[in-house]
Amino acid sequence: MLILLSPAKTLDFTTPPQLATATQPEFIDRAEPLIDVLRDYSPREISELMELSDKLAALNVARYAEWRPEHERPEAKQAALAFDGDVYDGLDAKTLEPKVLGGYAQKHLGILSGLYGLLRPLDLIRPYRLEMGTRLPTSAGRNLYDYWGDTIALAINRRLDAQPKKAQRVVVNLASDEYFRSVRTSTVDARIVTPHFQDWKGGRYKVISFNAKRARGAMARFAIDHKLERAEGLKAFDRLGYAFDEEASDADNWIFRRRDN
């Protein structure tokens, strides 16, 4: 079983990581050409391309200038500890024991990335911003979906191949639609299960983005805490007040709902 998460726009490169162990991203050689393309953009062009403020655009232009293919600490940090946002509040990787983060989580968690393709929790990243939905033209096509092509899906297959035989061959999609579009599902040799998180509001159940993001991270943490090898174990997820709704679910789209009384 491989659980997929989106990255976060916010990064934390200030807090020291709780472990020294780190690994290298598989696709640094594919990330470097993207950085080279981005370096040709002015701050104003980056602002327009990514819909950023002038301040954020200038920050990221500086990041592209400083980015190097060599990924070593302290300039780089483990991905699960560097990303900082709603999903990662739910995951709370900083409270995981190093042997768990470097063991089960490293084998069973994948983070999709516009720059790095597919990351493991302990893969080192440098500060960057490049959302998967960015319409960045490259020699491969009009956008990052064209650029990554089958690469991410094939990497997922390899990660599933490397898991213990007892592990179920399932991809649990806890990523956003923007990021999961980078996975060519026709190439993935596995069942794909997508949990959905809904809250009761205004007389009906609906997805509330902030809550759903945190729940995705919390579900990934639930799988890590219980060292789940089969996706069905996720149906017991009860954190943040959510519960599995069998009647609202189908075989591969699992609905988790909560209702404040």
NORGINOR-V32331 format. One line per field, one symbol per residue. ss: DSSP state (H for helix, E for strand, C for the rest). phi: phi as a letter, one per 40 degrees, with the letter a starting at -180 (. if undefined). burial: b if it has 24 or more other C-alpha atoms within 12 Angstrom, else e. Layout:
ss: ???
phi: ???
burial: ???
This chain:
ss: CEEEECCCCCECCCCCCCCCCCECCCCHHHHHHHHHHHCCCCHHHHHHHHCCCHHHHHHHHHHHHHCCCCCCCCCCEEHHHHECCHHHHHHCHHHCCHHHHHHHHHHHEEEEECCCEEECCCEEECCCCCCCCCCCCECCECCHHHHHCCHHHHHHHHHHHCCCCCCCCEEEEECCHHHHCCCCCCCCCCEEEEEEEEEEECCEEECCHHHHHHHHHHHHHHHHHHCCCCHHHHHHCCHHHCEEECCCCCCCEEEEEECCC
phi: .bbbbccbccbbbcccccaccabcdcbdcccdccccccccccdcccdccbfbcdccccdccccccccbccbbcccbaddccccaaddccccfcccccdccccbdcccbbbbcaccbgbbcdcccbcdaaacccccccbccicacccccfcdcccccdccccccddccccbbccbccddcccccccccccacbbbcbbbbcaggacacbddcccccccccccdccccfcbbcdccccdbcggcacbccccbdbbbbbbaacc
burial: bbbbbbbbbebbbeeebebebbbbbbbbebbbbbbeebeebebeebeebbeeeeeebbebbebbbebebebebeebbbbbbbbbbbbbbbbbbbebeeebbbebbbbbbbbbbbbbbbbbbbbbbbbbbbbbbbebeeeeeebbbbbbbebbbbbbbebbeebeeebbbbbbbbbbeebbbbbbbeebbbbbbbbbbbbeeeeeeeeeeebbbbbbbbbbbbbbbebbbbbbebbebebbebbbbeeeeeeebbbbbbeee
